[in-house]
Amino acid sequence: MTKNYKVRLIVSFSLLFLALVCIFTLESIPFKVIFTLFSAFAAFELMSFFKRKCTLSSTICAILQLAFLVGGCIFVSKIDAVGIILLIFSVCAYDSFAYIFGNALGGRIFKKSRPFPFVSKNKTWEGTIMGLITSVFFTGAVLLISGSDQYIFFAGGILGLIGDLFESFTKRRFDVKDSNEIIIKNKFAAIAEMMVGGSEGHGGFLDRFDSLTFAGTILFLISLI
């Protein structure tokens, strides 16, 4: 079991509860505002990476990551409550259950259970596969209950995976392990990080929103096409 396993689970489900409350309040405006603010803080974390390292490849990655944060916010601002719920459940179901199954089953089914060793060595085949299956299940359940025909959100799980891998790749370009490890030294930032359970060695806003904003950006581009 990885470090801070219980904390990560508690924070994830607490944020989900907060998100659902905000979605069903004042036509989802509170959620859209909070999502934008959290994404802005994720961008602040991203900019702090340059204190560690600045190369051409790392700069390009940072620009793309920043574009995903902006694109994700634009997409969220334009979709309705059902669309937001579909985005959250499709992406977060993958993210959360990949983590849960990865910790519970990692290495027990596949002997060589590291599908992305050079980008994210902690990911396992068991977690990845079960996370994607769970994402499809939850997305289908929301579509069935809501009567929506927004089937494009079935892609949320795989897009979330790609977004997470890209963020991991970006951090490797900067020699950063957790997105908050630089700004967490600041007293104000440390307090703000607690909103997403961030403590030193735990992760931060960018680690929580990378998958959502990447998926949102790609889905936004698809909707334009």
C-alpha positions as CSV (number, residue, x, y, z in Angstrom):
1,M,0.0,0.0,0.0
2,T,1.5,3.3,-1.0
3,K,2.1,6.3,1.2
4,N,-0.9,8.4,2.2
5,Y,-3.3,5.8,0.7
6,K,-6.1,6.5,3.1
7,V,-5.6,10.3,2.8
8,R,-5.9,10.2,-0.9
9,L,-9.1,8.2,-0.8
10,I,-10.7,10.5,1.8
11,V,-9.7,13.6,-0.2
12,S,-11.0,12.1,-3.5
13,F,-14.4,11.3,-2.1
14,S,-14.7,14.5,-0.2
15,L,-13.9,16.5,-3.4
16,L,-16.5,14.4,-5.2
17,F,-19.1,15.3,-2.6
18,L,-18.2,19.0,-2.8
19,A,-18.4,18.9,-6.6
20,L,-21.8,17.3,-6.7
21,V,-23.2,19.9,-4.2
22,C,-21.8,22.7,-6.3
23,I,-23.1,21.2,-9.6
24,F,-26.7,21.1,-8.3
25,T,-26.5,24.7,-7.0
26,L,-27.3,27.8,-9.0
27,E,-27.0,26.1,-12.4
28,S,-23.5,24.7,-11.6
29,I,-22.0,28.2,-11.4
30,P,-20.3,27.5,-8.1
31,F,-18.7,24.4,-9.5
32,K,-17.4,26.2,-12.6
33,V,-16.0,29.0,-10.5
34,I,-14.2,26.6,-8.1
35,F,-13.0,24.5,-11.0
36,T,-11.4,27.6,-12.6
37,L,-9.8,28.7,-9.3
38,F,-8.4,25.3,-8.7
39,S,-7.0,25.1,-12.2
40,A,-5.4,28.5,-11.7
41,F,-3.7,27.3,-8.6
42,A,-2.6,24.2,-10.7
43,A,-1.1,26.6,-13.2
44,F,0.7,28.4,-10.3
45,E,2.2,25.0,-9.3
46,L,3.2,24.4,-12.9
47,M,5.0,27.8,-13.2
48,S,7.0,27.0,-10.0
49,F,8.6,24.1,-11.8
50,F,10.9,26.6,-13.6
51,K,12.6,27.2,-10.3
52,R,13.9,23.6,-10.6
53,K,14.8,23.4,-14.2
54,C,14.3,25.2,-17.6
55,T,15.0,23.5,-20.9
56,L,13.4,23.6,-24.3
57,S,11.6,20.3,-23.8
58,S,10.4,21.2,-20.3
59,T,9.1,24.6,-21.5
60,I,7.2,23.0,-24.4
61,C,5.6,20.5,-22.0
62,A,4.7,23.3,-19.6
63,I,3.0,25.4,-22.4
64,L,1.0,22.4,-23.5
65,Q,0.0,21.6,-19.9
66,L,-1.1,25.2,-19.4
67,A,-3.1,25.0,-22.6
68,F,-4.9,21.9,-21.2
69,L,-5.7,23.7,-18.0
70,V,-7.3,26.6,-20.0
71,G,-9.0,24.3,-22.4
72,G,-10.5,22.2,-19.6
73,C,-11.9,25.3,-17.9
74,I,-13.5,26.5,-21.2
75,F,-15.1,23.2,-21.7
76,V,-16.5,23.0,-18.2
77,S,-17.9,26.5,-18.5
78,K,-19.9,25.6,-21.6
79,I,-21.4,22.2,-20.7
80,D,-24.5,21.6,-18.5
81,A,-24.8,19.8,-15.2
82,V,-25.2,16.4,-16.8
83,G,-22.1,17.0,-19.0
84,I,-20.1,18.0,-15.9
85,I,-21.2,14.9,-14.0
86,L,-20.3,12.7,-17.0
87,L,-16.8,14.3,-17.2
88,I,-16.2,13.8,-13.5
89,F,-17.5,10.3,-13.3
90,S,-15.8,9.1,-16.5
91,V,-12.4,10.6,-15.6
92,C,-12.4,10.3,-11.8
93,A,-13.8,6.8,-11.9
94,Y,-10.7,5.7,-13.9
95,D,-8.3,7.7,-11.7
96,S,-9.7,6.6,-8.4
97,F,-10.3,2.9,-9.1
98,A,-7.0,2.5,-11.0
99,Y,-5.4,3.7,-7.8
100,I,-7.5,1.4,-5.6
101,F,-7.1,-1.7,-7.8
102,G,-3.5,-0.9,-8.5
103,N,-2.8,-1.0,-4.7
104,A,-4.9,-4.1,-4.1
105,L,-4.0,-6.2,-7.2
106,G,-0.8,-4.7,-8.6
107,G,1.6,-7.5,-9.7
108,R,-0.8,-10.3,-8.6
109,I,-2.2,-11.0,-12.1
110,F,0.5,-9.8,-14.4
111,K,4.0,-10.6,-13.4
112,K,5.4,-7.7,-15.4
113,S,2.8,-5.2,-14.2
114,R,4.4,-1.9,-15.2
115,P,2.8,-0.7,-18.5
116,F,4.5,2.8,-18.4
117,P,7.8,2.3,-16.6
118,F,9.6,5.3,-18.2
119,V,6.8,7.8,-17.5
120,S,4.8,6.6,-14.4
121,K,6.5,3.6,-12.8
122,N,3.8,3.2,-10.1
123,K,1.0,2.4,-12.6
124,T,0.1,-1.3,-13.0
125,W,-1.7,-3.2,-15.7
126,E,-4.3,-4.4,-13.1
127,G,-5.1,-0.8,-12.0
128,T,-5.1,0.6,-15.5
129,I,-7.4,-2.1,-16.9
130,M,-9.8,-2.1,-14.0
131,G,-9.8,1.7,-13.9
132,L,-10.9,1.9,-17.6
133,I,-13.6,-0.7,-17.1
134,T,-14.9,1.1,-14.1
135,S,-14.9,4.4,-16.0
136,V,-17.1,2.8,-18.8
137,F,-19.4,1.4,-16.2
138,F,-20.0,4.6,-14.3
139,T,-20.3,6.6,-17.6
140,G,-22.9,4.1,-18.8
141,A,-24.8,4.3,-15.5
142,V,-24.9,8.1,-15.6
143,L,-26.1,8.1,-19.3
144,L,-28.8,5.6,-18.5
145,I,-30.1,7.4,-15.4
146,S,-30.0,10.9,-17.1
147,G,-31.3,9.7,-20.5
148,S,-28.5,11.7,-22.1
149,D,-27.0,10.8,-25.4
150,Q,-23.5,12.3,-24.8
151,Y,-21.8,9.0,-25.6
152,I,-18.5,10.9,-26.3
153,F,-17.8,10.8,-22.5
154,F,-17.1,7.0,-22.8
155,A,-13.7,8.3,-23.9
156,G,-13.2,10.0,-20.6
157,G,-11.3,7.2,-19.0
158,I,-8.7,6.8,-21.7
159,L,-8.3,10.5,-22.0
160,G,-7.8,10.8,-18.3
161,L,-5.1,8.2,-18.5
162,I,-3.3,10.0,-21.3
163,G,-3.6,13.3,-19.4
164,D,-2.2,11.7,-16.3
165,L,0.7,10.2,-18.2
166,F,1.5,13.6,-19.9
167,E,1.5,15.3,-16.5
168,S,3.9,12.7,-15.2
169,F,6.1,13.1,-18.3
170,T,6.1,16.9,-17.8
171,K,7.2,16.5,-14.2
172,R,10.0,14.2,-15.3
173,R,11.2,16.9,-17.7
174,F,11.4,19.3,-14.7
175,D,12.8,16.6,-12.3
176,V,9.7,17.1,-10.1
177,K,8.0,14.3,-8.3
178,D,4.9,16.0,-6.8
179,S,3.3,19.1,-8.4
180,N,3.3,20.9,-5.1
181,E,6.8,20.0,-3.8
182,I,8.2,23.5,-4.6
183,I,5.5,25.8,-3.5
184,I,4.6,23.8,-0.4
185,K,7.5,25.5,1.3
186,N,5.5,28.7,1.2
187,K,3.2,29.1,4.2
188,F,0.2,30.4,2.2
189,A,0.6,27.8,-0.4
190,A,0.8,25.0,2.2
191,I,-2.6,26.1,3.6
192,A,-4.2,26.2,0.2
193,E,-2.8,22.8,-0.7
194,M,-4.7,21.3,2.2
195,M,-7.9,21.8,0.1
196,V,-6.8,18.9,-2.1
197,G,-5.1,17.0,0.7
198,G,-1.8,18.3,-0.3
199,S,1.1,17.8,2.0
200,E,4.8,17.4,1.3
201,G,5.3,14.2,-0.7
202,H,1.6,13.9,-1.4
203,G,0.8,15.8,-4.6
204,G,-1.1,19.0,-5.3
205,F,-3.7,20.7,-7.5
206,L,-2.1,19.8,-10.8
207,D,-1.9,16.2,-9.8
208,R,-5.7,16.3,-9.1
209,F,-6.7,18.2,-12.2
210,D,-4.4,16.9,-14.9
211,S,-6.7,14.2,-16.1
212,L,-9.9,16.3,-16.0
213,T,-8.5,19.3,-17.8
214,F,-6.8,17.2,-20.5
215,A,-10.0,15.2,-21.1
216,G,-12.0,18.4,-21.1
217,T,-9.6,20.0,-23.6
218,I,-9.8,17.1,-26.1
219,L,-13.5,16.8,-25.7
220,F,-13.8,20.6,-26.3
221,L,-11.8,20.3,-29.5
222,I,-13.9,17.4,-30.7
223,S,-17.1,19.3,-30.0
224,L,-15.7,22.2,-32.1
225,I,-15.0,19.8,-35.0
